[in-house]
């Protein structure tokens, strides 16, 4: 496993970790550069922990992502596969994310180039991303190619204003300072949410910063803040306060509206999420007569997206806030043939639940990276739906689950979907049909 190299490079590698099954190293001297290489757009490439494949042309990124998916399905899943289908490219390989979280720090990361100058740096405040493997060091971002405007403008303006007004940036080691994080969410509808996380309450300075954001960026439709005195930055057990505008922004998809709260989960690539959902709907092949179970439904986006083609859809999710959002969304969208239930998937999805809600004809499942619990797989085998549409962000755990299902199901279709260009991550959709 080699950092900062591209397949086809001829280079010298310094090994920094050796294990029984593999080595990890870093390319330190290049003799021949790969034809797959391209010039990274971002000045922070190689230091920032994101966009690690930005030095590889996009066509090659898709090639290797597709190769990994099918290798995992064959090697781990040990299943027979149909003819390979190319990974679906993202129409926008840059500026595709709708949510970004930036951290404040009074101890910014100095790059090797900066250190080599021997200058005395007096400005150590930063607003950006954590350095990989360093929870206490933040890379100060100047321009990021992940989220569309006004993301870069807001982040840079907030940082400059905070420095000018001597607002204290957070120190993770000492647990001190005032400004902790900045979250920016953008929607395809043009709405913008900004959430500032403060380490402690300081009404004067808090309002000073929030009013600056309002004055400078009138396009912000939801301005919120939270006071977080905990050692970590997680917000899910904290009260979010709406300072101005609405507490939500709205996404739109085929006329459906999805209100997104500060704590809501929503696919971070809105445009490609639409393409993904269309593939799910196509694979499900609904005729209007089917009972559909949507496992790990989140805020019910897939459930509502396929509802018009189904007789009834039942969504299940473990996060109560997500189910509350799903029910509100369905009411807003006037969808009457969906029901949502909250609970631990491996215990809620049982014989009694199926008895009350009916045997599904189609199951759509979109589990977290670890895949489905073995009890969930066992319940799928007992329910024996005609089709299972399996969406995964980790083809290795997906392949493991397919192996458990292969005695009763065959893989009819596979379609990788690139949700995260410039990274090694890839979504994959598999259609399973009962044998």
N, C-alpha and C positions, 0 to 999 in steps of 0.2 A: 504494500500500500504506500503510494508515493504522493507526497504533497507537491503542489504547484507544477506538476508535469501533465502532459497530454499524451495519449497513446500515439506512438509514432516518433516522439522525441528520442534522441540519442543523448544521454546525459550521465554525469557522475552523480551518485546518490550517497548521501551520508545517512547511515542507519542510526536511528535514535531509540528504537525499541525492538527487541527480539523476543518472539514467543515461539512456542513449539510448532505452531501451525502457520505462522506468518511473520513477516518483518514490517516495520513501519519506517519510512525514511523521507528525506527531503532532497529534491534535485538541487544541486549546488553549482553545477557547471554544465552548460549545454553545448554539445558538439554539432548536432543537427536538429533543427526545429521541425516539428510535425506539420504536415500540410493541413491538419485539422485546426491549427492554432489561428486565433484572431486577436486583434488588439483590444484589451479590455477598455470599456468606456469609462469606468469609474476610477477616479484617482485613488480611492481607498482600497482597490483590489489587492488582495494578498495580505492585508493587515486586518481588514474587517472580516468578521466571521461569516457574512452572507455572500451570496452570488459566487460560490467557489468554482463554478464552471464558466465564468465569464470570459476566460481566455480560450474557450473552445467554440468553434462556429456552431450556430444553432442546429443545423442539420445533423452534425455529429452528436450533439447532446441528445437529440431524439433517437438516433441510432443506438447509442449505448443504453439509454433508458429502456427502450423496447427490448434490447438484448437481455438486460437484467431481469425484466418481468418474465420473459419466456424461459430463461434459464432457471429462475426460481420455481416456476410452475412445473417444469420437467424434473428438476433435481430434487426439490423438496416435496412437491405435490405428487410426483410419480403418476401423473394423469395423462391420458391421450388428449392431444390438443388439435383444434382445427387449424387450417392454414393461417399463418401469421397475418395480423392486420396491423398496418403502420400506426404508431402512436399519433394521436391527434395533436397537432401543433397548436400553440397559443397564437392567436392573431397578433397579440402584443407581447413580445418577449421582454419588454421593459415597461415600467410604470403600470403594472398590472395589479398591484396589491391595494386592497381597500382599507387595510388596517395596519398601522405601524405604532410601535411603542418605543420611545426613546428615554434614556436614563440621564439624569443630571449627575455630575461628579465634580468635586473640587480637586481631583487628582487624575487629570487626563493622561492618557497613554501617549508617551513620546515615541515617535517612529524612529527606526534606525537612521533614516536620513537626517532627522532633527538632532539626534544625539551626536551624529558625526560632525555637526557644525560647531560644537563646543560652546554654543550660545547659552547665556543664562536666561531661562524662560521664566517670566514673571506671571504670565497668564496661564493658569493651570485649570481653569474651569472648562468643562466639556458638556455637550449634550449630544448623545449619539448611542452607539451600540457597545455592549460588553465585548471586550477582547476574548476570543475563545480560550477557555480554561482559566480566565481571570475574572472572578466575580466582583472584584473591587476596582477594576480599571475600565475606563470608558474611552472609546475612540471618538474624538470630536469630529462630527460629520460636517462637511461643507456642502456636498451635493449627493443625493441618493437617487438611484435610478429605479427604485422599486415602486414608489407611490406617486401618483400624479399630483400636480399642483392643486391646491396651494400648500401641499405638505412641506416641501423644502422651504418655501417662503415663511411659513408659520414657525417652523423649528428655528430657523436662523434668526428671525426677528425676536422671538421669545428669548433666545440665548443672549443676543446683543442687548436687549432691554434689561434683562436680569443682571448682566454684568455692569451696565451703566448705572443701575439703581442700587448696586451693592447687595443684591439679594443672595443669600448664602446657598451655594450648591451643596448637594448631599455628600456626606462622607460615609461610605458603607462600613468601613472598619470602626470608626469612632461613633457611628450612629448619631451624627450631628448634621446640622444644616437645615434648610427650609424647603428647597425644591427637590422633589424626588424623581418623578417621571412625567412624561408628556405623551398622551395617546391621541392620535389623529385617525379618525375614520371618515372615509369618503364613500359616497354612494353613486350608483349609476344615474340616479335622479338629480344629481348635482348638489345634494345636501351634504353638509360637513359637520362632524362632531369633533370637539376638542375637549379632552379631559386632563386636568392638571392635578397631580398628586402632591400634596404638601406633607412634610414630616410632622409639623405641628401647626396649630392655629395661630395666625397673626393677621387679624382682620384688615388692618391698614395695608400691609404689603400684599396680602392675598387679593384684595379688591384693586389695588394698584395694577397688578399684573393682569387680572381678568379684564379690567376695563380697557387696558392697552390692547388686548387681543380683540375685543369688541370694536374698538375704534379703528384699529389697523386692518381688520379682516371682517367687514360687514357680511361677507358670504357665509360666515359660520352660523349655522342654524341651531346648533345645540352646544352650549358652553357649560361644562360641568366641572366639579372639583370634588376631591375627597381628602380627608385628613387621615393619614395613616401613620400611627406611632409604633407599629409593629416592626420587628427586625427584617421582615421580608416585604416585597412589593405587591403581594397578591391582594386583590380587591374584593374577592367574592363574598367575604363575610363583613364587608364594610358598607356604610351608607354613602351612596353617591348623591350629591346635591346638585340640582340643576340651577345654575346661576342665571342663565339667559336662554330664551327660546324654548324648544321642545326637549323632553328627556330622551327622545329617540330620533334617529334618521330612518328613512324608508328606502328599501330596495324595491325594484319592480322587475317582474318577469312574466311575460305573456299576460299582462293585465293584473297579475296577482301582486299585492303589496305586502311587504314583510317589514314590520317595524323592528329596528335593531337598537337595543339598549346598550349601554356601556359594557354590560357584562355578557351580552348575547354572543353565542357562537354563530358565525356565518362564514361560509366559504370565502377565503380571503381574495380569491380571484373571481370577481362577479361575472365577467364576460365568459370565462371558461367554465364556471359553475353551470351556466345555462346550457352550454354544449354537453357537459357531463350529464345533466338531468335529462336532456333529450335522448341521450344514448340509453340511460336507465329505462326511460319510457318505451323506447323502441324495443329493447331486449325483453321487457315485461310483456309486450304484445297484447295489451288489454283490449277487450271488446265491449266493456261496459257491464259484463255479467259477473266479474270476479270479486271475491273478497281478498283484499291485499293486506298483509302485515308489513309495516315499515319499522324495522328494528333499529334502535339507536337513532331515533327520528330527529333529535335536536329540537329546533324550533318548528319542525314540521314542514320544511321546505319541499322535500321530495314527496311527502304524503299529499300535500296540497297540489303539487305540480301534476301528479298522476290521477288525482281524484276525479276529474271530469271524464276519465276513460274507464273508471272502475265503478262497481256497484257500491262498494264501501271500503274505506281504508282505516286500519287501526294502527296508530303510532305508539311506540313504547320508548321511553327515555328515562334515565336514572336521575337527571337533574331537575328538581322541581321548578326552578325559575324558567328553564327551557320549555317545559310543558305548559307553564302559565303563558309564556309568549306564544306557543303554538296555538293554544285555544283562542287567544286574542286575535291572532292572525287569521284563523279560520273564520271567526266571527266577522272581522273586517272584510274578508274576501267573500263572505256570504256562501261559504262551503258547508253544506249540511251533512254530507256523507262521510265525515271523518270523525274519529274518536281518538282521544289521547289519554294515555295512562302513564303514571310515573312509578318507578320502582327499579330495583336491581334486576337486570335482565335475566340472570341465571335462576332467580327465584320467582319472579313475576310471570315469566313465560313458562307456564306449567299446564298440566292437564285441566285443572279447574279454570284457568284463564281461557283456554281453548274451548272448553265446554260452554263458557258464558258468551264468548265472542264468535265462535264458529271456526271450522277448519279452513285455513286460508288456501286459496288456489295458487296464489303467488306470494312469495316472501321477498322483500327487498331488505338487504342488510348492509349497513355502513358503519362497522365497528371502529373503535380506536385502533392505534397502531399495533397493539398487542393481539388483535384479532378477537375471535369469539371464544368465550369460555366453553370448555368441553361439554358442560351441561346444556348450554344453548345449542351446540351442534347436535347433541343427543335428542333434544326436543324437536329440532328440525327433522331429524330422521323419523321421529315418531309421528309428527304432523304430516309428513310426506306430501308437501305441496307439489303441484305439477312443475313449477318453475321456481328457481331461486336466482335473484339478481344480486350478486355480491360485489359491492363497491369497497375498495380498499386503498389506503394510502401506504400500505406496506405489503408488497407482493410476497414477501417471505412468510409472514404470518397467514396471509390469504392462502398460500400454497399448502401450508400445514393443515388448514381447515378443509381445503378441497380433498386432501388425502383422506381425511376422516369421513368425507361424504361420498367418496368415489364408488363404493359398493352399490349405492342406490341412484347415483346421479352421474351423468356424463357432461363434460364441458362442451357446450354447443357454440359459444362465441366468446371472444376475448377482445377487449379494446382498451389499450393504455391511453390515458388522457394526461397531457402535460399541463398541470396547474401551476407549476413553479419553475418557469424558465430560469436559466443561469444557475440552477441548483441540481443536485442529483435526485431530488424527490420526484415521484411520478405516481399518479392515481391509476388504478386499474379496475375495469368493470368486467365481470365474468357472468355469463348466463349458464346456469346449470339446469338441465332438463332431466326429469325422472326417467329412469331406465324401465 
